[in-house]
Amino acid sequence: MARTFEELVAEAETVPVDGWDFSWLDGRATEQRPSWGYQRTMGEHLARASAALDIQTGGGEVLAGVPKLPALMVATESWPPNVAKATELLHPLGAVVVADPDEPPLPFADTAFDLVTSRHPATVWWSEIARVLRPGGTYLAQHVGPASVFELVEYFLGPQPEEIRRRRHPDDERREAEAAGLQVLDLRLESLRTEFFDIGAVIYFLRKVIWMVPGFTVDRYRDRLRELDERIRAEGPFVAHSTRFLIEARKPV
């Protein structure tokens, strides 16, 4: 690795992190993909839908990549830079982007959609999802699972208590979905190998995925970053494991 610690830090600290496109990490980090292929599965469901809602769409990149959108396609997003990016990307495809604070209620009428989708939602309001679904409608999503990339989280924050490590467990999500009146049709969890090849990739990731190490800044964690940089140079990529689960639930007729 020819570039110095300071050079890698200076680059990663200033690169834009808006949107939900991780292409800046190409060649610098890798993450194994779930076996179910979420974007492909999402596209298959959207092709059969007449009215669909994509919650917390980010910059709209995943939704924009499906082959065919339904006649009525709406996406919500809360972060202003992502709202602007999603609008630019999705409006030409016929999708409407709605700025929404990711808190209930969703700004839509009861039974407005026959499909609701979401990829990596930060919050999941099951009662609202059930409310806006039509009878027979489907919620299809890929959620971040428990203790995802916690090797990296705990490197900076130290060992986390079990109640923190268990958050977003699919068994809990199943119970909450069923409590909202939905029938869970499919629920699959996978642990996926993730590798960071340089300290710039770590900084970019933590700046972009802000809930991993809350309050992360280079200045605050410079000493730990320098130690990790030395470790990567000596031992090779830093290895962590992300967790993802696919959930499909239906509103009874």
C-alpha positions as CSV (number, residue, x, y, z in Angstrom):
1,M,0.0,0.0,0.0
2,A,1.9,3.0,-1.3
3,R,-0.4,5.8,0.0
4,T,0.1,7.1,3.5
5,F,-2.4,7.0,6.4
6,E,-2.8,10.8,6.1
7,E,-3.4,10.6,2.4
8,L,-6.1,8.0,2.7
9,V,-7.7,9.8,5.6
10,A,-7.8,13.2,3.7
11,E,-9.4,11.6,0.7
12,A,-12.0,9.6,2.6
13,E,-12.9,12.4,4.9
14,T,-13.9,14.7,2.0
15,V,-15.5,12.5,-0.6
16,P,-19.4,13.0,-0.8
17,V,-21.5,10.4,0.9
18,D,-25.0,11.4,-0.2
19,G,-27.2,8.8,-1.9
20,W,-27.0,5.0,-1.4
21,D,-24.4,4.2,-4.0
22,F,-21.3,2.5,-2.7
23,S,-19.4,2.4,-5.9
24,W,-16.6,4.5,-4.4
25,L,-15.6,1.4,-2.5
26,D,-15.0,-0.6,-5.6
27,G,-11.6,-2.3,-5.2
28,R,-11.4,-1.0,-1.6
29,A,-14.0,-3.1,0.1
30,T,-16.2,-6.1,-0.7
31,E,-19.4,-7.5,0.7
32,Q,-20.9,-10.8,-0.2
33,R,-24.4,-10.6,-1.5
34,P,-27.4,-12.5,-0.2
35,S,-28.4,-15.6,-2.2
36,W,-31.9,-14.3,-3.0
37,G,-30.9,-11.3,-5.1
38,Y,-33.0,-8.6,-3.6
39,Q,-33.1,-6.2,-6.6
40,R,-34.1,-9.0,-8.9
41,T,-36.8,-10.3,-6.5
42,M,-38.1,-6.8,-6.0
43,G,-38.3,-6.3,-9.8
44,E,-40.3,-9.4,-10.2
45,H,-42.8,-8.2,-7.6
46,L,-43.0,-4.7,-9.1
47,A,-43.7,-6.1,-12.5
48,R,-46.9,-7.7,-11.2
49,A,-48.0,-4.6,-9.1
50,S,-50.4,-1.9,-10.1
51,A,-49.6,0.5,-7.2
52,A,-46.4,0.3,-5.2
53,L,-44.6,2.2,-2.4
54,D,-40.8,2.0,-1.8
55,I,-40.1,3.2,1.8
56,Q,-36.8,4.9,2.6
57,T,-35.6,4.7,-0.9
58,G,-32.2,6.4,-0.2
59,G,-31.0,8.0,-3.5
60,G,-33.4,5.8,-5.5
61,E,-30.6,3.7,-6.9
62,V,-32.1,0.2,-6.2
63,L,-35.6,1.2,-7.4
64,A,-34.2,2.8,-10.5
65,G,-32.4,-0.5,-11.4
66,V,-35.5,-2.7,-11.8
67,P,-36.7,-3.4,-15.4
68,K,-40.3,-2.2,-15.0
69,L,-42.2,0.0,-12.6
70,P,-45.9,-0.2,-12.0
71,A,-48.4,2.4,-13.3
72,L,-48.3,4.1,-9.9
73,M,-44.9,4.1,-8.2
74,V,-44.2,6.2,-5.1
75,A,-41.0,6.4,-3.0
76,T,-40.4,8.0,0.4
77,E,-37.1,9.4,1.8
78,S,-36.2,11.6,4.8
79,W,-32.7,12.9,4.2
80,P,-32.8,16.0,2.0
81,P,-29.7,15.2,-0.1
82,N,-31.2,11.8,-0.8
83,V,-34.6,13.3,-1.6
84,A,-33.0,15.5,-4.3
85,K,-30.9,12.6,-5.7
86,A,-33.9,10.2,-5.8
87,T,-36.1,12.8,-7.4
88,E,-33.5,13.4,-10.2
89,L,-33.1,9.6,-10.7
90,L,-36.7,8.4,-10.4
91,H,-38.9,11.2,-11.8
92,P,-37.8,10.5,-15.4
93,L,-39.0,6.9,-14.8
94,G,-42.4,8.0,-13.7
95,A,-42.0,7.5,-10.0
96,V,-43.0,10.2,-7.5
97,V,-40.7,10.9,-4.6
98,V,-42.2,12.1,-1.3
99,A,-40.2,13.7,1.5
100,D,-41.2,11.9,4.6
101,P,-39.6,12.0,8.1
102,D,-39.7,8.2,8.5
103,E,-42.2,8.5,11.4
104,P,-45.8,7.4,11.5
105,P,-48.2,8.1,9.9
106,L,-47.1,7.4,6.3
107,P,-48.6,10.2,4.2
108,F,-51.0,7.9,2.2
109,A,-54.5,6.8,2.5
110,D,-55.6,3.4,3.8
111,T,-55.3,0.5,1.3
112,A,-53.4,2.7,-1.2
113,F,-50.9,0.1,-2.4
114,D,-50.8,-3.6,-3.4
115,L,-47.0,-3.7,-2.8
116,V,-44.7,-2.1,-0.3
117,T,-41.0,-2.6,-0.6
118,S,-37.9,-1.4,1.3
119,R,-34.2,-2.1,1.3
120,H,-32.4,-1.7,4.6
121,P,-35.0,0.5,6.3
122,A,-33.7,2.3,9.4
123,T,-37.1,2.0,11.1
124,V,-40.0,-0.3,10.4
125,W,-43.5,0.8,11.3
126,W,-45.5,-2.4,10.8
127,S,-48.9,-1.0,11.7
128,E,-48.4,1.7,9.0
129,I,-47.3,-0.8,6.4
130,A,-50.4,-2.9,7.1
131,R,-52.6,0.2,7.0
132,V,-51.5,1.3,3.5
133,L,-51.6,-2.2,2.0
134,R,-54.6,-3.4,0.2
135,P,-56.2,-6.7,1.3
136,G,-54.0,-9.4,-0.3
137,G,-51.2,-6.9,-0.7
138,T,-47.5,-7.7,0.0
139,Y,-44.6,-6.3,1.9
140,L,-41.3,-7.4,0.5
141,A,-38.0,-6.1,2.0
142,Q,-34.4,-6.8,2.8
143,H,-33.6,-5.7,6.3
144,V,-30.3,-5.4,8.1
145,G,-30.1,-8.2,10.6
146,P,-28.7,-8.3,14.2
147,A,-25.1,-7.4,15.0
148,S,-24.3,-6.5,11.4
149,V,-20.6,-5.6,10.8
150,F,-20.2,-5.6,14.6
151,E,-16.5,-6.6,14.3
152,L,-16.0,-3.0,13.1
153,V,-18.5,-1.5,15.4
154,E,-17.0,-3.1,18.5
155,Y,-13.4,-2.2,17.3
156,F,-14.4,1.4,17.9
157,L,-17.1,1.1,20.6
158,G,-16.0,-1.9,22.5
159,P,-18.1,-5.0,23.3
160,Q,-21.8,-4.3,23.1
161,P,-24.4,-5.8,25.4
162,E,-26.6,-8.6,24.2
163,E,-29.7,-6.4,23.9
164,I,-27.8,-4.2,21.4
165,R,-26.4,-7.2,19.5
166,R,-29.9,-8.7,19.2
167,R,-31.6,-5.6,17.8
168,R,-33.3,-6.2,14.4
169,H,-33.5,-9.9,14.9
170,P,-35.8,-11.5,12.3
171,D,-37.7,-13.5,14.9
172,D,-38.7,-10.1,16.6
173,E,-39.6,-8.7,13.2
174,R,-41.9,-11.7,12.5
175,R,-43.7,-11.2,15.8
176,E,-44.2,-7.4,15.1
177,A,-45.4,-8.1,11.6
178,E,-47.9,-10.6,12.8
179,A,-49.0,-8.3,15.6
180,A,-49.9,-5.8,12.9
181,G,-52.1,-8.4,11.2
182,L,-49.7,-9.5,8.5
183,Q,-48.9,-13.1,7.5
184,V,-45.2,-13.8,7.1
185,L,-44.7,-15.9,4.0
186,D,-40.9,-16.0,3.8
187,L,-38.1,-15.1,6.2
188,R,-34.5,-15.9,5.5
189,L,-31.3,-14.7,7.3
190,E,-27.8,-14.9,6.0
191,S,-24.4,-13.8,7.4
192,L,-22.2,-12.3,4.7
193,R,-18.4,-11.8,4.6
194,T,-17.3,-8.2,4.4
195,E,-13.7,-7.0,3.8
196,F,-12.1,-3.5,4.1
197,F,-8.8,-3.3,2.2
198,D,-7.7,0.2,3.4
199,I,-8.5,2.7,6.2
200,G,-10.1,5.0,3.6
201,A,-12.8,2.4,3.0
202,V,-13.5,2.2,6.7
203,I,-13.8,5.9,7.1
204,Y,-16.1,6.3,4.0
205,F,-18.3,3.4,5.3
206,L,-18.7,4.9,8.8
207,R,-19.4,8.4,7.4
208,K,-22.0,7.0,5.1
209,V,-23.7,4.5,7.4
210,I,-23.9,6.9,10.3
211,W,-25.7,4.6,12.8
212,M,-22.9,2.1,12.9
213,V,-20.6,4.2,15.1
214,P,-22.8,7.2,16.2
215,G,-21.0,10.5,16.2
216,F,-18.1,9.1,14.2
217,T,-15.5,11.6,13.1
218,V,-11.9,11.1,12.1
219,D,-10.7,13.5,14.8
220,R,-12.6,11.6,17.5
221,Y,-11.2,8.2,16.5
222,R,-7.9,9.1,14.9
223,D,-5.8,7.0,17.2
224,R,-7.9,3.9,16.7
225,L,-8.0,4.6,12.9
226,R,-4.2,4.7,12.8
227,E,-3.9,1.4,14.7
228,L,-6.4,-0.2,12.3
229,D,-4.4,1.2,9.3
230,E,-1.3,-0.4,10.7
231,R,-3.1,-3.7,11.3
232,I,-4.5,-3.8,7.7
233,R,-1.0,-3.0,6.3
234,A,0.5,-5.8,8.3
235,E,-2.2,-8.5,8.3
236,G,-4.4,-7.8,5.2
237,P,-8.1,-6.8,5.0
238,F,-10.2,-6.2,8.0
239,V,-12.9,-8.9,7.9
240,A,-16.4,-8.4,9.3
241,H,-19.8,-10.0,8.7
242,S,-22.9,-8.2,7.7
243,T,-26.3,-9.8,8.3
244,R,-29.3,-9.5,6.0
245,F,-32.7,-11.0,6.0
246,L,-35.4,-11.2,3.4
247,I,-39.0,-10.9,4.6
248,E,-42.2,-11.2,2.7
249,A,-45.5,-10.7,4.4
250,R,-49.1,-10.5,3.1
251,K,-52.1,-8.6,4.3
252,P,-55.0,-11.1,4.6
253,V,-57.9,-10.7,2.2
